Amino acid sequence: MPPRTAPPRTAPPRTAFLLAQLGADAADRFAERVAELGLTPRDAGAIRVLGHTPGISQRELATRLGTTPSRIVPLLDSLEQRALVERSRSERDRRNYELSLTETGQALLAPLRVIAESHQRAVLAALTADEQVQLAGLLAKLSAGGGLSPDAHPGYAGAAGSSGA
């Protein structure tokens, strides 16, 4: 009789649900944390991207956040009204605006970083350091396999007024 081979291992049946459940919980908890700064997760995402890439266009910001340029306009209007972001005509292409953080917007980068780091520690608290590294690698692989961008979030693709995390 030939040796028995074990059947191929597959993920337990509720893995995708657990990922969605954990993602929703993490998004809700992040929204609560950034609300302390008077921000939505969408605001925080835009501020973070602009902090790393000042001078990008509205179109590029929309692409980085995974939404359309028409949906980014209300977000930028809100950030501009709160004196967090400023738009200026591009010297290279007068049809485009370049975006940058104001001093008030820049001042939010440090507390946002503290919130993000604290949030990450809280979400991953049940895992050892090695497990956190392993999970990060697996999630990056799943994200890349799904064609997801590291800056984009599915919540950004909806209406610009929503507070997707």
N, C-alpha and C positions, 0 to 999 in steps of 0.2 A: 504494500500500500504506500502511495507517495506521501511525503510529509505534508502535514496540514499547514497551510499558510494563513496567517491572520487576515481577516478582511481589511481592506484599506480603512484607515481612520479618517473620520470626517468630524467637523465641528458638531457639538451637541445641537439639537434642533432649535434652541432658542437664542443662539449666539447673536444673530442680527437684531433680534428684539432687545436683548440686553445692551447691545451697543447703542441702539436708539434711546433706550431708557436712560442709560448713563449720560448720553449726550444731551438729552433734554434737561436732565437734572443739573448737569454742569452748566448749561446755558442759563437756566433759571437762577442758579446761585451766582453766576457771574453778573447777571443783570442786576441782582440785588446789591452786589458789591460796587459796581460802577455808578449806581443810582445815588450812592453816598456823595459822589462828586457832581451830581446833577447831570449825569450822562446816561445815554442808552448804550447798549453794546455796539450798535451801529455807529454812534458818535465815537466811541472809544476806538473802534476799528479804523475809522477814517483818520482820527488824530494820530494813531500809531503809524499808519502808512505815511502820512504827511510828515511826521517827525523823522522818518527814515529817508524820505525822498522828497524834500522840499522842491517846489517848482514844477511838479508833474502837472499834467493837464487834467481837466475834469474827465476826459475820456479814459485816460490811463488810470485814474483813481477808480472809475467805475469798473474797468476791466480787472484791476487788482482786487476789488471787493466782490467781484462776481455778479455785477448788476449791469444795467444798461445806462448809458449817459443820461437819458431823460429821467431816470429814477434817482440819479445822484443829485440832481439840481435841488430838490426840496431839502435834502440833507445838508447840502452846502449852504443853502439859504439860511437854514436854522443855525448852523455853526457860525456863519458870518454875522447874523443878528446878535449872537451871544459874544461877539468879538473874539472868537477862538480861531477863525480862519479868515484869510483875506485872499481875494482873487485879483489878479492884475493881468492886463493884456500881455500876451506873449510878444516879446520883441522879435522873435523868429517867425511867428505866424500870427498876425493880428486877429485871425478868426478864433483863436484859442485863448483860454485863460490859463495862467499858471497859478497854482495853489500853494499857499504856505501858511504855517501857523503864526498867529500873532504872539506877542509876549505872553498873553494870558493862556493861549493854547499850548505854548512851549512849557509853561509852568505846570500843566497837567501831565506831562510825560512822566515825571518822576513818581507821582502818586499812582498813576496808571500802572507803572512797572511794579510797584509795591503790591498793588491789588492783584495783578496777574501772577506774580510769584507766590503770593499767599494763597491765591485760588488754586494754583497748580499743586502746591503742597497739600492743601485740604482734599482735593479730588484724588490724589495719589497716595494718601496717607496709609491706606491698607496694604500697600505694596512695599517690598524691600527696594533698596536702591537698584539692585540688579534687575529685579522685576520691572521697575520703572523704565529702565533702559531697554529691556526686551519689549515691553509694551509699546514704547515710542517707536521702535523699529518696525514692529508689526503694523501699527497704525499708519505709519508713513508709507509702508508698502501697500496697504489697502487703499489709502488716499490716492497714491500715484496710479494704482490699478484702476481706480474709478475716475481718473482724469481730473482730480480736484487740485486746485491751486492752494498753496500754503496761506495766502491772504484771504481768499474767498471763503464765504460761509453761505450755506444754502439759505439762511435767513435773510441775507442781503438781496437775494434775487427777487423777493417780494416787493410790495409797495414800500416806497421810500420812507413812509411814516411809521412803518412797523419797527418794533424794537428787537428784531432777531439778534441773537447773540453771536 
